[in-house]
Amino acid sequence: MDYPLLNTFWTMLWFFLWVMWLFLLFKIVGDIFRNDKMSGWLKALWLIVLIILPFLGVLVYVIVHGGDMGKRDLARAKEHEKAFRNYVRKAAAGGETGGADELAKLADLKGKGVITEEEFQQAKAKLLA
């Protein structure tokens, strides 16, 4: 065996770091294109920096825009969840969203304490009848 265990460990570590860096690089490139607050010229400049100085560019971008990346990801996830819930609501209503929307509004009012349980049940019975 000419390849000692420590060399195997270092090879695996460097490979893992390289894969992690590639993942971060692609995440940053995607974030650059999704950032609505950045102008086109600034996006092009960041891409040029990432191409010419990839390691330094990734580190500087994470330092400058790291917090905003998380906020954009969270906002995007919330938008997707809202769209998914609307789709499910429409599909469950069979294309007619009036009853499902009314039930959702009633449940929201009940949850906020605007209407009582009795009022909720009466309104629900009227909608389902």
Distance bins in CASP14 RR format, pairs under 12 A and 6 or more apart:
PFRMAT RR
TARGET T0000
AUTHOR 0000-0000-0000
RMODE 2
METHOD distances of the structure
MODEL  1
1 7 0 0 0 0 0 1 0 0 0 0 0
1 8 0 0 0 0 0 1 0 0 0 0 0
2 8 0 0 0 0 0 1 0 0 0 0 0
3 9 0 0 0 0 0 1 0 0 0 0 0
3 10 0 0 0 0 0 1 0 0 0 0 0
3 11 0 0 0 0 1 0 0 0 0 0 0
3 12 0 0 0 0 0 1 0 0 0 0 0
4 10 0 0 0 0 1 0 0 0 0 0 0
4 11 0 0 0 0 0 1 0 0 0 0 0
5 11 0 0 0 0 0 1 0 0 0 0 0
5 12 0 0 0 0 0 1 0 0 0 0 0
6 12 0 0 0 0 0 1 0 0 0 0 0
6 13 0 0 0 0 0 1 0 0 0 0 0
7 13 0 0 0 0 0 1 0 0 0 0 0
7 14 0 0 0 0 0 1 0 0 0 0 0
8 14 0 0 0 0 0 1 0 0 0 0 0
8 15 0 0 0 0 0 1 0 0 0 0 0
9 15 0 0 0 0 0 1 0 0 0 0 0
9 16 0 0 0 0 0 1 0 0 0 0 0
10 16 0 0 0 0 0 1 0 0 0 0 0
10 17 0 0 0 0 0 1 0 0 0 0 0
11 17 0 0 0 0 0 1 0 0 0 0 0
11 18 0 0 0 0 0 1 0 0 0 0 0
12 18 0 0 0 0 0 1 0 0 0 0 0
12 19 0 0 0 0 0 1 0 0 0 0 0
13 19 0 0 0 0 0 1 0 0 0 0 0
13 20 0 0 0 0 0 1 0 0 0 0 0
14 20 0 0 0 0 0 1 0 0 0 0 0
14 21 0 0 0 0 0 1 0 0 0 0 0
15 21 0 0 0 0 0 1 0 0 0 0 0
15 22 0 0 0 0 0 1 0 0 0 0 0
16 22 0 0 0 0 0 1 0 0 0 0 0
16 23 0 0 0 0 0 1 0 0 0 0 0
17 23 0 0 0 0 0 1 0 0 0 0 0
17 24 0 0 0 0 0 1 0 0 0 0 0
17 55 0 0 0 0 0 1 0 0 0 0 0
18 24 0 0 0 0 0 1 0 0 0 0 0
18 25 0 0 0 0 0 1 0 0 0 0 0
18 54 0 0 0 0 0 1 0 0 0 0 0
18 55 0 0 0 0 0 1 0 0 0 0 0
19 25 0 0 0 0 0 1 0 0 0 0 0
19 26 0 0 0 0 0 1 0 0 0 0 0
20 26 0 0 0 0 0 1 0 0 0 0 0
20 27 0 0 0 0 0 1 0 0 0 0 0
20 58 0 0 0 0 0 1 0 0 0 0 0
21 27 0 0 0 0 0 1 0 0 0 0 0
21 28 0 0 0 0 0 1 0 0 0 0 0
21 50 0 0 0 0 0 1 0 0 0 0 0
21 54 0 0 0 0 1 0 0 0 0 0 0
21 55 1 0 0 1 0 0 0 0 0 0 0
21 57 0 0 0 0 0 1 0 0 0 0 0
21 58 1 0 0 1 0 0 0 0 0 0 0
21 59 0 0 0 0 0 1 0 0 0 0 0
21 62 0 0 0 0 0 1 0 0 0 0 0
22 28 0 0 0 0 0 1 0 0 0 0 0
22 29 0 0 0 0 0 1 0 0 0 0 0
22 54 0 0 0 0 1 0 0 0 0 0 0
22 55 0 0 0 0 0 1 0 0 0 0 0
22 58 0 0 0 0 1 0 0 0 0 0 0
23 29 0 0 0 0 0 1 0 0 0 0 0
23 30 0 0 0 0 0 1 0 0 0 0 0
23 58 0 0 0 0 0 1 0 0 0 0 0
24 30 0 0 0 0 0 1 0 0 0 0 0
24 31 0 0 0 0 0 1 0 0 0 0 0
24 50 0 0 0 0 0 1 0 0 0 0 0
24 54 0 0 0 0 0 1 0 0 0 0 0
24 55 0 0 0 0 0 1 0 0 0 0 0
24 57 0 0 0 0 0 1 0 0 0 0 0
24 58 1 0 1 0 0 0 0 0 0 0 0
24 59 0 0 0 0 1 0 0 0 0 0 0
24 61 0 0 0 0 1 0 0 0 0 0 0
24 62 1 0 0 1 0 0 0 0 0 0 0
24 66 0 0 0 0 0 1 0 0 0 0 0
24 69 0 0 0 0 0 1 0 0 0 0 0
25 31 0 0 0 0 0 1 0 0 0 0 0
25 32 0 0 0 0 0 1 0 0 0 0 0
25 46 0 0 0 0 0 1 0 0 0 0 0
25 47 0 0 0 0 0 1 0 0 0 0 0
25 49 0 0 0 0 0 1 0 0 0 0 0
25 50 1 0 0 1 0 0 0 0 0 0 0
25 51 0 0 0 0 0 1 0 0 0 0 0
25 53 0 0 0 0 0 1 0 0 0 0 0
25 54 1 0 0 1 0 0 0 0 0 0 0
25 55 0 0 0 0 1 0 0 0 0 0 0
25 57 0 0 0 0 1 0 0 0 0 0 0
25 58 1 0 1 0 0 0 0 0 0 0 0
25 59 0 0 0 0 0 1 0 0 0 0 0
25 61 0 0 0 0 1 0 0 0 0 0 0
25 62 0 0 0 0 0 1 0 0 0 0 0
26 32 0 0 0 0 0 1 0 0 0 0 0
26 33 0 0 0 0 0 1 0 0 0 0 0
26 50 0 0 0 0 0 1 0 0 0 0 0
26 54 0 0 0 0 0 1 0 0 0 0 0
26 58 0 0 0 0 0 1 0 0 0 0 0
27 33 0 0 0 0 0 1 0 0 0 0 0
27 34 0 0 0 0 0 1 0 0 0 0 0
27 50 0 0 0 0 0 1 0 0 0 0 0
27 58 0 0 0 0 1 0 0 0 0 0 0
27 61 0 0 0 0 1 0 0 0 0 0 0
27 62 0 0 0 0 1 0 0 0 0 0 0
27 65 0 0 0 0 0 1 0 0 0 0 0
27 66 0 0 0 0 0 1 0 0 0 0 0
27 69 1 0 0 1 0 0 0 0 0 0 0
27 70 0 0 0 0 0 1 0 0 0 0 0
27 72 0 0 0 0 0 1 0 0 0 0 0
27 73 0 0 0 0 1 0 0 0 0 0 0
28 34 0 0 0 0 0 1 0 0 0 0 0
28 35 0 0 0 0 0 1 0 0 0 0 0
28 43 0 0 0 0 0 1 0 0 0 0 0
28 46 0 0 0 0 1 0 0 0 0 0 0
28 47 0 0 0 0 1 0 0 0 0 0 0
28 49 0 0 0 0 0 1 0 0 0 0 0
28 50 1 0 0 1 0 0 0 0 0 0 0
28 51 0 0 0 0 0 1 0 0 0 0 0
28 54 0 0 0 0 0 1 0 0 0 0 0
28 55 0 0 0 0 0 1 0 0 0 0 0
28 57 0 0 0 0 1 0 0 0 0 0 0
28 58 1 0 0 1 0 0 0 0 0 0 0
28 59 0 0 0 0 0 1 0 0 0 0 0
28 60 0 0 0 0 0 1 0 0 0 0 0
28 61 1 0 1 0 0 0 0 0 0 0 0
28 62 1 0 0 1 0 0 0 0 0 0 0
28 63 0 0 0 0 0 1 0 0 0 0 0
28 64 0 0 0 0 0 1 0 0 0 0 0
28 65 0 0 0 0 1 0 0 0 0 0 0
28 66 0 0 0 0 1 0 0 0 0 0 0
28 68 0 0 0 0 0 1 0 0 0 0 0
28 69 1 0 0 1 0 0 0 0 0 0 0
28 70 0 0 0 0 0 1 0 0 0 0 0
28 72 0 0 0 0 0 1 0 0 0 0 0
29 35 0 0 0 0 0 1 0 0 0 0 0
29 43 0 0 0 0 1 0 0 0 0 0 0
29 46 0 0 0 0 1 0 0 0 0 0 0
29 47 1 0 0 1 0 0 0 0 0 0 0
29 49 0 0 0 0 0 1 0 0 0 0 0
29 50 1 0 0 1 0 0 0 0 0 0 0
29 51 0 0 0 0 1 0 0 0 0 0 0
29 54 0 0 0 0 0 1 0 0 0 0 0
29 57 0 0 0 0 0 1 0 0 0 0 0
29 58 0 0 0 0 1 0 0 0 0 0 0
29 61 0 0 0 0 1 0 0 0 0 0 0
29 69 0 0 0 0 0 1 0 0 0 0 0
30 38 0 0 0 0 0 1 0 0 0 0 0
30 43 0 0 0 0 0 1 0 0 0 0 0
30 46 0 0 0 0 0 1 0 0 0 0 0
30 47 0 0 0 0 0 1 0 0 0 0 0
30 50 0 0 0 0 0 1 0 0 0 0 0
30 61 0 0 0 0 0 1 0 0 0 0 0
30 65 0 0 0 0 0 1 0 0 0 0 0
30 69 0 0 0 0 1 0 0 0 0 0 0
30 72 0 0 0 0 1 0 0 0 0 0 0
30 73 0 0 0 0 0 1 0 0 0 0 0
30 76 0 0 0 0 0 1 0 0 0 0 0
31 37 0 0 0 0 0 1 0 0 0 0 0
31 38 0 0 0 0 1 0 0 0 0 0 0
31 43 0 0 0 0 0 1 0 0 0 0 0
31 46 0 0 0 0 1 0 0 0 0 0 0
31 47 0 0 0 0 0 1 0 0 0 0 0
31 50 0 0 0 0 0 1 0 0 0 0 0
31 58 0 0 0 0 0 1 0 0 0 0 0
31 61 0 0 0 0 1 0 0 0 0 0 0
31 62 0 0 0 0 1 0 0 0 0 0 0
31 64 0 0 0 0 0 1 0 0 0 0 0
31 65 1 0 0 1 0 0 0 0 0 0 0
31 66 0 0 0 0 1 0 0 0 0 0 0
31 67 0 0 0 0 0 1 0 0 0 0 0
31 68 0 0 0 0 1 0 0 0 0 0 0
31 69 1 0 1 0 0 0 0 0 0 0 0
31 70 0 0 0 0 1 0 0 0 0 0 0
31 71 0 0 0 0 0 1 0 0 0 0 0
31 72 1 0 0 1 0 0 0 0 0 0 0
31 73 0 0 0 0 1 0 0 0 0 0 0
31 76 0 0 0 0 0 1 0 0 0 0 0
32 38 1 0 0 1 0 0 0 0 0 0 0
32 39 0 0 0 0 0 1 0 0 0 0 0
32 40 0 0 0 0 1 0 0 0 0 0 0
32 42 0 0 0 0 1 0 0 0 0 0 0
32 43 1 0 1 0 0 0 0 0 0 0 0
32 44 0 0 0 0 1 0 0 0 0 0 0
32 45 0 0 0 0 1 0 0 0 0 0 0
32 46 1 0 1 0 0 0 0 0 0 0 0
32 47 1 0 0 1 0 0 0 0 0 0 0
32 48 0 0 0 0 0 1 0 0 0 0 0
32 49 0 0 0 0 0 1 0 0 0 0 0
32 50 0 0 0 0 1 0 0 0 0 0 0
32 51 0 0 0 0 0 1 0 0 0 0 0
32 57 0 0 0 0 0 1 0 0 0 0 0
32 58 0 0 0 0 0 1 0 0 0 0 0
32 61 1 0 0 1 0 0 0 0 0 0 0
32 64 0 0 0 0 0 1 0 0 0 0 0
32 65 0 0 0 0 1 0 0 0 0 0 0
32 68 0 0 0 0 0 1 0 0 0 0 0
32 69 0 0 0 0 1 0 0 0 0 0 0
32 72 0 0 0 0 0 1 0 0 0 0 0
33 40 0 0 0 0 1 0 0 0 0 0 0
33 42 0 0 0 0 0 1 0 0 0 0 0
33 43 1 0 0 1 0 0 0 0 0 0 0
33 44 0 0 0 0 0 1 0 0 0 0 0
33 46 0 0 0 0 0 1 0 0 0 0 0
33 47 0 0 0 0 1 0 0 0 0 0 0
33 50 0 0 0 0 0 1 0 0 0 0 0
33 72 0 0 0 0 0 1 0 0 0 0 0
34 43 0 0 0 0 0 1 0 0 0 0 0
34 65 0 0 0 0 0 1 0 0 0 0 0
34 68 0 0 0 0 0 1 0 0 0 0 0
34 69 0 0 0 0 1 0 0 0 0 0 0
34 70 0 0 0 0 0 1 0 0 0 0 0
34 71 0 0 0 0 0 1 0 0 0 0 0
34 72 1 0 0 1 0 0 0 0 0 0 0
34 73 0 0 0 0 1 0 0 0 0 0 0
34 75 0 0 0 0 1 0 0 0 0 0 0
34 76 1 0 0 1 0 0 0 0 0 0 0
34 79 0 0 0 0 0 1 0 0 0 0 0
35 42 0 0 0 0 1 0 0 0 0 0 0
35 43 1 0 0 1 0 0 0 0 0 0 0
35 46 0 0 0 0 1 0 0 0 0 0 0
35 47 0 0 0 0 0 1 0 0 0 0 0
35 61 0 0 0 0 0 1 0 0 0 0 0
35 64 0 0 0 0 0 1 0 0 0 0 0
35 65 1 0 0 1 0 0 0 0 0 0 0
35 66 0 0 0 0 0 1 0 0 0 0 0
35 67 0 0 0 0 0 1 0 0 0 0 0
35 68 1 0 0 1 0 0 0 0 0 0 0
35 69 0 0 0 0 1 0 0 0 0 0 0
35 70 0 0 0 0 0 1 0 0 0 0 0
35 71 0 0 0 0 0 1 0 0 0 0 0
35 72 1 0 0 1 0 0 0 0 0 0 0
35 73 0 0 0 0 0 1 0 0 0 0 0
35 75 0 0 0 0 0 1 0 0 0 0 0
35 76 0 0 0 0 0 1 0 0 0 0 0
36 42 0 0 0 0 0 1 0 0 0 0 0
36 43 0 0 0 0 0 1 0 0 0 0 0
36 68 0 0 0 0 0 1 0 0 0 0 0
36 72 0 0 0 0 1 0 0 0 0 0 0
36 75 0 0 0 0 0 1 0 0 0 0 0
36 76 0 0 0 0 0 1 0 0 0 0 0
37 43 0 0 0 0 0 1 0 0 0 0 0
37 65 0 0 0 0 1 0 0 0 0 0 0
37 68 0 0 0 0 1 0 0 0 0 0 0
37 71 0 0 0 0 0 1 0 0 0 0 0
37 72 0 0 0 0 1 0 0 0 0 0 0
38 44 0 0 0 0 1 0 0 0 0 0 0
38 45 0 0 0 0 1 0 0 0 0 0 0
38 46 1 0 0 1 0 0 0 0 0 0 0
38 47 0 0 0 0 0 1 0 0 0 0 0
38 61 0 0 0 0 0 1 0 0 0 0 0
38 64 0 0 0 0 0 1 0 0 0 0 0
38 65 0 0 0 0 1 0 0 0 0 0 0
38 68 0 0 0 0 1 0 0 0 0 0 0
38 72 0 0 0 0 0 1 0 0 0 0 0
39 45 0 0 0 0 1 0 0 0 0 0 0
39 46 0 0 0 0 0 1 0 0 0 0 0
40 46 0 0 0 0 1 0 0 0 0 0 0
40 47 0 0 0 0 1 0 0 0 0 0 0
40 48 0 0 0 0 0 1 0 0 0 0 0
41 47 0 0 0 0 0 1 0 0 0 0 0
41 48 0 0 0 0 0 1 0 0 0 0 0
42 48 0 0 0 0 0 1 0 0 0 0 0
42 49 0 0 0 0 0 1 0 0 0 0 0
42 61 0 0 0 0 0 1 0 0 0 0 0
42 64 0 0 0 0 0 1 0 0 0 0 0
42 65 0 0 0 0 0 1 0 0 0 0 0
43 49 0 0 0 0 0 1 0 0 0 0 0
43 50 0 0 0 0 0 1 0 0 0 0 0
43 61 0 0 0 0 0 1 0 0 0 0 0
43 65 0 0 0 0 0 1 0 0 0 0 0
44 50 0 0 0 0 0 1 0 0 0 0 0
44 51 0 0 0 0 0 1 0 0 0 0 0
45 51 0 0 0 0 0 1 0 0 0 0 0
45 52 0 0 0 0 0 1 0 0 0 0 0
45 57 0 0 0 0 0 1 0 0 0 0 0
45 60 0 0 0 0 0 1 0 0 0 0 0
45 61 0 0 0 0 0 1 0 0 0 0 0
46 52 0 0 0 0 0 1 0 0 0 0 0
46 53 0 0 0 0 0 1 0 0 0 0 0
46 54 0 0 0 0 0 1 0 0 0 0 0
46 57 0 0 0 0 1 0 0 0 0 0 0
46 58 0 0 0 0 0 1 0 0 0 0 0
46 60 0 0 0 0 1 0 0 0 0 0 0
46 61 1 0 0 1 0 0 0 0 0 0 0
46 62 0 0 0 0 0 1 0 0 0 0 0
46 64 0 0 0 0 1 0 0 0 0 0 0
46 65 0 0 0 0 1 0 0 0 0 0 0
47 53 0 0 0 0 0 1 0 0 0 0 0
47 54 0 0 0 0 0 1 0 0 0 0 0
47 57 0 0 0 0 0 1 0 0 0 0 0
47 61 0 0 0 0 0 1 0 0 0 0 0
48 54 0 0 0 0 0 1 0 0 0 0 0
48 57 0 0 0 0 0 1 0 0 0 0 0
49 55 0 0 0 0 0 1 0 0 0 0 0
49 56 1 0 0 1 0 0 0 0 0 0 0
49 57 1 0 1 0 0 0 0 0 0 0 0
49 58 0 0 0 0 1 0 0 0 0 0 0
49 59 0 0 0 0 0 1 0 0 0 0 0
49 60 1 0 0 1 0 0 0 0 0 0 0
49 61 1 0 0 1 0 0 0 0 0 0 0
49 64 0 0 0 0 0 1 0 0 0 0 0
50 56 0 0 0 0 1 0 0 0 0 0 0
50 57 1 0 1 0 0 0 0 0 0 0 0
50 58 1 0 0 1 0 0 0 0 0 0 0
50 59 0 0 0 0 0 1 0 0 0 0 0
50 60 0 0 0 0 1 0 0 0 0 0 0
50 61 1 0 0 1 0 0 0 0 0 0 0
50 62 0 0 0 0 0 1 0 0 0 0 0
51 57 0 0 0 0 1 0 0 0 0 0 0
51 58 0 0 0 0 0 1 0 0 0 0 0
53 59 0 0 0 0 1 0 0 0 0 0 0
53 60 0 0 0 0 1 0 0 0 0 0 0
53 61 0 0 0 0 0 1 0 0 0 0 0
54 60 0 0 0 0 0 1 0 0 0 0 0
54 61 0 0 0 0 0 1 0 0 0 0 0
55 61 0 0 0 0 0 1 0 0 0 0 0
55 62 0 0 0 0 0 1 0 0 0 0 0
56 62 0 0 0 0 0 1 0 0 0 0 0
56 63 0 0 0 0 0 1 0 0 0 0 0
57 63 0 0 0 0 1 0 0 0 0 0 0
57 64 0 0 0 0 1 0 0 0 0 0 0
57 65 0 0 0 0 0 1 0 0 0 0 0
58 64 0 0 0 0 0 1 0 0 0 0 0
58 65 0 0 0 0 0 1 0 0 0 0 0
58 66 0 0 0 0 0 1 0 0 0 0 0
58 69 0 0 0 0 0 1 0 0 0 0 0
59 65 0 0 0 0 0 1 0 0 0 0 0
59 66 0 0 0 0 0 1 0 0 0 0 0
60 66 0 0 0 0 0 1 0 0 0 0 0
61 67 0 0 0 0 0 1 0 0 0 0 0
61 68 0 0 0 0 0 1 0 0 0 0 0
61 69 0 0 0 0 1 0 0 0 0 0 0
62 68 0 0 0 0 0 1 0 0 0 0 0
62 69 1 0 0 1 0 0 0 0 0 0 0
62 70 0 0 0 0 0 1 0 0 0 0 0
63 69 0 0 0 0 0 1 0 0 0 0 0
65 71 0 0 0 0 0 1 0 0 0 0 0
65 72 0 0 0 0 1 0 0 0 0 0 0
65 73 0 0 0 0 0 1 0 0 0 0 0
66 72 0 0 0 0 1 0 0 0 0 0 0
66 73 0 0 0 0 0 1 0 0 0 0 0
67 73 0 0 0 0 1 0 0 0 0 0 0
67 74 0 0 0 0 0 1 0 0 0 0 0
68 74 0 0 0 0 0 1 0 0 0 0 0
68 75 0 0 0 0 0 1 0 0 0 0 0
69 75 0 0 0 0 0 1 0 0 0 0 0
69 76 0 0 0 0 0 1 0 0 0 0 0
70 76 0 0 0 0 1 0 0 0 0 0 0
70 77 0 0 0 0 1 0 0 0 0 0 0
70 78 0 0 0 0 0 1 0 0 0 0 0
71 77 0 0 0 0 0 1 0 0 0 0 0
71 78 0 0 0 0 0 1 0 0 0 0 0
72 78 0 0 0 0 0 1 0 0 0 0 0
72 79 0 0 0 0 0 1 0 0 0 0 0
73 79 0 0 0 0 0 1 0 0 0 0 0
73 80 0 0 0 0 0 1 0 0 0 0 0
74 80 0 0 0 0 0 1 0 0 0 0 0
74 81 0 0 0 0 0 1 0 0 0 0 0
75 81 0 0 0 0 0 1 0 0 0 0 0
75 82 0 0 0 0 0 1 0 0 0 0 0
76 82 0 0 0 0 0 1 0 0 0 0 0
76 83 0 0 0 0 0 1 0 0 0 0 0
77 83 0 0 0 0 0 1 0 0 0 0 0
77 84 0 0 0 0 0 1 0 0 0 0 0
78 84 0 0 0 0 0 1 0 0 0 0 0
78 85 0 0 0 0 0 1 0 0 0 0 0
79 85 0 0 0 0 0 1 0 0 0 0 0
79 86 0 0 0 0 0 1 0 0 0 0 0
80 86 0 0 0 0 0 1 0 0 0 0 0
80 87 0 0 0 0 0 1 0 0 0 0 0
81 87 0 0 0 0 0 1 0 0 0 0 0
81 88 0 0 0 0 0 1 0 0 0 0 0
82 88 0 0 0 0 0 1 0 0 0 0 0
82 89 0 0 0 0 0 1 0 0 0 0 0
83 89 0 0 0 0 0 1 0 0 0 0 0
83 90 0 0 0 0 0 1 0 0 0 0 0
84 90 0 0 0 0 0 1 0 0 0 0 0
84 91 0 0 0 0 0 1 0 0 0 0 0
85 91 0 0 0 0 0 1 0 0 0 0 0
85 92 0 0 0 0 0 1 0 0 0 0 0
85 97 0 0 0 0 0 1 0 0 0 0 0
85 100 0 0 0 0 0 1 0 0 0 0 0
85 101 0 0 0 0 0 1 0 0 0 0 0
85 104 0 0 0 0 1 0 0 0 0 0 0
86 92 0 0 0 0 0 1 0 0 0 0 0
86 93 0 0 0 0 0 1 0 0 0 0 0
86 95 0 0 0 0 0 1 0 0 0 0 0
86 97 0 0 0 0 1 0 0 0 0 0 0
86 100 0 0 0 0 1 0 0 0 0 0 0
86 101 0 0 0 0 1 0 0 0 0 0 0
86 104 0 0 0 0 0 1 0 0 0 0 0
87 93 0 0 0 0 0 1 0 0 0 0 0
87 94 0 0 0 0 0 1 0 0 0 0 0
87 95 0 0 0 0 0 1 0 0 0 0 0
87 97 0 0 0 0 0 1 0 0 0 0 0
87 100 0 0 0 0 0 1 0 0 0 0 0
88 94 0 0 0 0 0 1 0 0 0 0 0
88 95 0 0 0 0 0 1 0 0 0 0 0
88 97 0 0 0 0 0 1 0 0 0 0 0
88 100 0 0 0 0 1 0 0 0 0 0 0
88 104 0 0 0 0 0 1 0 0 0 0 0
89 95 0 0 0 0 1 0 0 0 0 0 0
89 96 0 0 0 0 0 1 0 0 0 0 0
89 97 1 0 0 1 0 0 0 0 0 0 0
89 98 0 0 0 0 1 0 0 0 0 0 0
89 99 0 0 0 0 1 0 0 0 0 0 0
89 100 1 0 1 0 0 0 0 0 0 0 0
89 101 1 0 0 1 0 0 0 0 0 0 0
89 102 0 0 0 0 0 1 0 0 0 0 0
89 103 0 0 0 0 1 0 0 0 0 0 0
89 104 1 0 0 1 0 0 0 0 0 0 0
89 105 0 0 0 0 0 1 0 0 0 0 0
89 107 0 0 0 0 0 1 0 0 0 0 0
90 96 0 0 0 0 1 0 0 0 0 0 0
90 97 1 0 1 0 0 0 0 0 0 0 0
90 98 0 0 0 0 1 0 0 0 0 0 0
90 99 0 0 0 0 0 1 0 0 0 0 0
90 100 1 0 0 1 0 0 0 0 0 0 0
90 101 0 0 0 0 1 0 0 0 0 0 0
90 104 0 0 0 0 0 1 0 0 0 0 0
91 97 0 0 0 0 1 0 0 0 0 0 0
91 100 0 0 0 0 1 0 0 0 0 0 0
92 98 0 0 0 0 0 1 0 0 0 0 0
92 99 0 0 0 0 1 0 0 0 0 0 0
92 100 1 0 0 1 0 0 0 0 0 0 0
92 101 0 0 0 0 0 1 0 0 0 0 0
92 103 0 0 0 0 0 1 0 0 0 0 0
92 104 0 0 0 0 0 1 0 0 0 0 0
93 99 1 0 0 1 0 0 0 0 0 0 0
93 100 1 0 1 0 0 0 0 0 0 0 0
93 101 0 0 0 0 1 0 0 0 0 0 0
93 102 0 0 0 0 0 1 0 0 0 0 0
93 103 0 0 0 0 1 0 0 0 0 0 0
93 104 0 0 0 0 0 1 0 0 0 0 0
93 127 0 0 0 0 0 1 0 0 0 0 0
94 100 0 0 0 0 1 0 0 0 0 0 0
95 101 0 0 0 0 0 1 0 0 0 0 0
96 102 0 0 0 0 0 1 0 0 0 0 0
97 103 0 0 0 0 0 1 0 0 0 0 0
97 104 0 0 0 0 1 0 0 0 0 0 0
97 105 0 0 0 0 0 1 0 0 0 0 0
98 104 0 0 0 0 1 0 0 0 0 0 0
98 105 0 0 0 0 1 0 0 0 0 0 0
98 106 0 0 0 0 0 1 0 0 0 0 0
98 127 0 0 0 0 1 0 0 0 0 0 0
99 105 0 0 0 0 1 0 0 0 0 0 0
99 106 0 0 0 0 1 0 0 0 0 0 0
99 107 0 0 0 0 0 1 0 0 0 0 0
99 123 0 0 0 0 0 1 0 0 0 0 0
99 124 0 0 0 0 0 1 0 0 0 0 0
99 126 0 0 0 0 0 1 0 0 0 0 0
99 127 1 0 1 0 0 0 0 0 0 0 0
99 128 0 0 0 0 1 0 0 0 0 0 0
99 129 0 0 0 0 0 1 0 0 0 0 0
100 106 0 0 0 0 0 1 0 0 0 0 0
100 107 0 0 0 0 0 1 0 0 0 0 0
100 127 0 0 0 0 1 0 0 0 0 0 0
100 128 0 0 0 0 0 1 0 0 0 0 0
101 107 0 0 0 0 0 1 0 0 0 0 0
101 108 0 0 0 0 0 1 0 0 0 0 0
101 127 0 0 0 0 0 1 0 0 0 0 0
102 108 0 0 0 0 0 1 0 0 0 0 0
102 109 0 0 0 0 0 1 0 0 0 0 0
102 120 0 0 0 0 0 1 0 0 0 0 0
102 123 0 0 0 0 1 0 0 0 0 0 0
102 124 0 0 0 0 1 0 0 0 0 0 0
102 126 0 0 0 0 1 0 0 0 0 0 0
102 127 1 0 1 0 0 0 0 0 0 0 0
102 128 0 0 0 0 0 1 0 0 0 0 0
103 109 0 0 0 0 0 1 0 0 0 0 0
103 110 0 0 0 0 0 1 0 0 0 0 0
103 120 0 0 0 0 1 0 0 0 0 0 0
103 121 0 0 0 0 0 1 0 0 0 0 0
103 123 0 0 0 0 1 0 0 0 0 0 0
103 124 1 0 0 1 0 0 0 0 0 0 0
103 125 0 0 0 0 0 1 0 0 0 0 0
103 126 0 0 0 0 0 1 0 0 0 0 0
103 127 1 0 0 1 0 0 0 0 0 0 0
103 128 0 0 0 0 1 0 0 0 0 0 0
104 110 0 0 0 0 0 1 0 0 0 0 0
104 111 0 0 0 0 0 1 0 0 0 0 0
104 124 0 0 0 0 0 1 0 0 0 0 0
104 127 0 0 0 0 0 1 0 0 0 0 0
105 111 0 0 0 0 0 1 0 0 0 0 0
105 112 0 0 0 0 0 1 0 0 0 0 0
105 114 0 0 0 0 0 1 0 0 0 0 0
105 115 0 0 0 0 0 1 0 0 0 0 0
105 120 0 0 0 0 0 1 0 0 0 0 0
105 123 0 0 0 0 1 0 0 0 0 0 0
105 124 0 0 0 0 0 1 0 0 0 0 0
105 127 0 0 0 0 0 1 0 0 0 0 0
106 112 0 0 0 0 0 1 0 0 0 0 0
106 113 0 0 0 0 0 1 0 0 0 0 0
106 114 0 0 0 0 1 0 0 0 0 0 0
106 115 1 0 0 1 0 0 0 0 0 0 0
106 116 0 0 0 0 0 1 0 0 0 0 0
106 117 0 0 0 0 0 1 0 0 0 0 0
106 119 0 0 0 0 1 0 0 0 0 0 0
106 120 1 0 1 0 0 0 0 0 0 0 0
106 121 0 0 0 0 1 0 0 0 0 0 0
106 122 0 0 0 0 0 1 0 0 0 0 0
106 123 1 0 1 0 0 0 0 0 0 0 0
106 124 1 0 0 1 0 0 0 0 0 0 0
106 125 0 0 0 0 0 1 0 0 0 0 0
106 126 0 0 0 0 1 0 0 0 0 0 0
106 127 1 0 0 1 0 0 0 0 0 0 0
106 128 0 0 0 0 0 1 0 0 0 0 0
107 113 0 0 0 0 0 1 0 0 0 0 0
107 114 0 0 0 0 0 1 0 0 0 0 0
107 115 0 0 0 0 1 0 0 0 0 0 0
107 117 0 0 0 0 0 1 0 0 0 0 0
107 120 1 0 0 1 0 0 0 0 0 0 0
107 121 0 0 0 0 0 1 0 0 0 0 0
107 123 0 0 0 0 0 1 0 0 0 0 0
107 124 0 0 0 0 1 0 0 0 0 0 0
107 127 0 0 0 0 0 1 0 0 0 0 0
108 114 0 0 0 0 1 0 0 0 0 0 0
108 115 0 0 0 0 1 0 0 0 0 0 0
108 120 0 0 0 0 0 1 0 0 0 0 0
109 115 1 0 1 0 0 0 0 0 0 0 0
109 116 0 0 0 0 0 1 0 0 0 0 0
109 117 0 0 0 0 0 1 0 0 0 0 0
109 119 0 0 0 0 1 0 0 0 0 0 0
109 120 1 0 0 1 0 0 0 0 0 0 0
109 123 0 0 0 0 1 0 0 0 0 0 0
109 124 0 0 0 0 0 1 0 0 0 0 0
110 116 1 0 0 1 0 0 0 0 0 0 0
110 117 1 0 0 1 0 0 0 0 0 0 0
110 118 0 0 0 0 0 1 0 0 0 0 0
110 119 0 0 0 0 1 0 0 0 0 0 0
110 120 1 0 1 0 0 0 0 0 0 0 0
110 121 0 0 0 0 1 0 0 0 0 0 0
110 122 0 0 0 0 0 1 0 0 0 0 0
110 123 0 0 0 0 1 0 0 0 0 0 0
110 124 0 0 0 0 1 0 0 0 0 0 0
111 117 0 0 0 0 0 1 0 0 0 0 0
111 119 0 0 0 0 0 1 0 0 0 0 0
111 120 0 0 0 0 1 0 0 0 0 0 0
112 120 0 0 0 0 0 1 0 0 0 0 0
113 119 0 0 0 0 0 1 0 0 0 0 0
113 120 0 0 0 0 1 0 0 0 0 0 0
114 120 0 0 0 0 1 0 0 0 0 0 0
114 123 0 0 0 0 0 1 0 0 0 0 0
115 121 0 0 0 0 1 0 0 0 0 0 0
115 122 0 0 0 0 1 0 0 0 0 0 0
115 123 1 0 0 1 0 0 0 0 0 0 0
115 124 0 0 0 0 0 1 0 0 0 0 0
116 122 0 0 0 0 1 0 0 0 0 0 0
116 123 0 0 0 0 0 1 0 0 0 0 0
117 123 0 0 0 0 0 1 0 0 0 0 0
117 124 0 0 0 0 0 1 0 0 0 0 0
118 124 0 0 0 0 0 1 0 0 0 0 0
118 125 0 0 0 0 0 1 0 0 0 0 0
119 125 0 0 0 0 0 1 0 0 0 0 0
119 126 0 0 0 0 0 1 0 0 0 0 0
120 126 0 0 0 0 0 1 0 0 0 0 0
120 127 0 0 0 0 0 1 0 0 0 0 0
121 127 0 0 0 0 0 1 0 0 0 0 0
121 128 0 0 0 0 0 1 0 0 0 0 0
122 128 0 0 0 0 0 1 0 0 0 0 0
122 129 0 0 0 0 0 1 0 0 0 0 0
123 129 0 0 0 0 0 1 0 0 0 0 0
END
